[in-house]
């Protein structure tokens, strides 16, 4: 059952990233992370959308607090991107993996 829940979570994150990309967001960025970055930059739409997203994610049980989900999502987006880069580098021969360090 845990494997199914993890699979569903991965699919939901992928759909979230797809929606963000369709709205001209950065690759591998969730809507929450995008709104969190806008909130940090004090953009009106980040300040407007962060509180309801934070509240919805808290009600859904995805975040333990009423505030902070969008800001915390920036970290989650960053960690997922770093893990993807490491996974891709692990599949390459050492010489090709080191090319990005030049």
C-alpha positions, 0 to 999 in steps of 0.5 A: 500500500505504501508503494501505491501511495508513493506512486500516486504522490509522484504522479501528482507532483508530475501533473503539478509540474506539467501545469506549471510548465504550461503556465510558462514556469521553469522546468521541474518547478511545481506551482507551489514552488513558483508561487513561493518564489513570487512570494519571496520576491514580493510579487502581487500574485505570489502574495495573493496566491500563497495563503490559499495554496498554503491553506489548501495543502494544510487542509489536504494533510500535505503540510503541517502548518497553515503557512509556509507550504509555498516557501517550503516547496522551493526547497522540495523543487530544488532537491528533486532537481538535484536528485535528477541531475545526480541520477542522470550523471550516474548513468553516464561514463565518468568522462561524460559526467565530468564535462559539466564541471569545466 
